[in-house]
C-alpha cells in the first residue's frame, strides 16, 4: 500500500493497511472506521502517555483544501471524541504511520 492524499473519510484498503501495520508492531486495534483508528491502551501505555483516566488512543485524519490534510492523535475517554488532538506525522504511508504510532506508544512522543 502506498501513501495517499488525506480525505475526511479514507478508503477501507488504506485504513486496513494502516491498522495491520500498527498491529504488526504489537499494538492491537480496538476499532477502525472511515475517520479514524482506535487503540485500547494497556496500563503501561497509559502511563507512557500520561493518560491514567482515558483508555483510548485515537488516530484520525482530515482532508483540507490543499489536498494534504492532517493526521492527528489524541487520548480519548470513549474511543471517539478527542478533546485535544495533536499532530502525528506528515506521511500517509501506512508503514511510516505505524512506526510513528509505535514510537508514540513506547516513548510518549511521536517524533524522536
Residue pairs with C-beta under 8 A, 6 or more apart in sequence:
1 13
1 14
1 17
1 93
1 94
2 93
3 91
3 92
3 93
3 96
4 10
4 11
4 14
4 92
5 63
5 67
5 68
5 69
5 92
6 61
6 62
6 63
6 64
6 68
6 69
6 70
6 71
6 92
7 61
7 63
7 69
8 35
8 61
8 62
8 63
9 34
9 35
10 34
10 35
10 61
12 34
14 92
14 94
15 32
15 33
15 34
15 37
16 32
17 94
18 37
18 59
18 94
18 97
18 98
19 29
19 32
19 37
20 94
21 94
21 95
21 97
21 98
22 29
22 37
22 39
22 59
22 97
22 98
22 101
22 102
23 29
24 98
25 98
25 99
25 101
25 102
26 102
27 39
27 101
27 102
27 105
28 39
28 40
29 37
29 38
29 39
30 38
30 39
30 40
30 56
30 79
31 37
31 38
31 79
32 38
35 60
35 61
36 58
36 59
36 60
36 61
37 58
37 59
37 60
38 56
38 57
38 58
38 59
38 76
38 79
38 80
39 56
39 57
39 58
39 59
39 101
39 105
40 55
40 56
40 79
41 49
41 51
41 54
41 55
41 56
41 57
41 105
45 51
45 57
45 105
46 52
46 54
46 55
48 105
48 106
48 107
48 108
49 57
49 75
49 104
49 105
49 108
50 108
51 57
51 75
53 77
54 75
54 76
54 77
55 77
55 79
56 75
56 76
56 77
56 78
56 79
57 73
57 74
57 75
57 76
57 101
57 104
57 105
58 73
58 74
58 75
58 76
58 79
58 80
58 82
59 71
59 72
59 73
59 88
59 97
59 101
60 71
60 72
60 73
60 74
60 82
60 85
61 69
61 70
61 71
61 72
62 69
62 70
62 72
63 69
64 70
70 87
71 87
71 88
71 89
71 90
71 91
71 92
71 97
72 82
72 85
72 86
72 87
72 88
73 82
73 85
73 86
73 87
73 88
73 101
73 104
73 110
74 82
74 83
74 84
74 85
74 86
75 82
75 84
76 82
76 83
86 110
87 110
88 97
88 100
88 101
88 104
88 110
89 96
89 97
89 100
89 110
91 97
91 100
100 110
100 111
101 110
103 109
103 110
103 111
103 112
104 110
